[in-house]
Amino acid sequence: MFYFYDDDFINKMEKPLIQPPKWIFKYIWSVLFLLMAASFIIILFQETSAIKYAAIAIFFVQLFLNIFWTKVFFKEHDLKKAFVTAVILTIIVFLMIIYFFKLSFLAGLLQLPYLFWLVFACILNRLLIKLNIKKTDL
């Protein structure tokens, strides 16, 4: 998946009951990145405005946070830091969607599956913490 993906780390973790099978993640993320790209292209073709530039900036911030979460989770194995990053990412994506909707209904709509997946990912991340980190570490 990513150059720092660690199968051993994932395989050794206790997983929550709502954890999807590992194989499904590549399909979900492929669809989400296609939707992100499509909505971003729609935004690029909108009339120049302060809202457009803000939307573009927020898009790149969320993209950075998305990559950062992957690094923190899969390379650093820091579940707590990954959870905080995921929550911040979800908030930023929610803000981005508001800006996208101001520019294009379709661009905002295309981002909603991403937001829903991030909320689910936050829940999964929190459950992984609960199942895999000693109570004294919380």
HELIX and SHEET records of a PDB file:
HELIX    1   1 ASP A    7  LYS A   12  1                                   6    
HELIX    2   2 ILE A   24  LEU A   44  1                                  21    
HELIX    3   3 ALA A   50  THR A   70  1                                  21    
HELIX    4   4 LYS A   71  LYS A   75  3                                   5    
HELIX    5   5 LEU A   79  LEU A  103  1                                  25    
HELIX    6   6 PHE A  105  ASN A  132  1                                  28    
HELIX    7   7 LYS A  135  ASP A  137  5                                   3    
END                                                                             
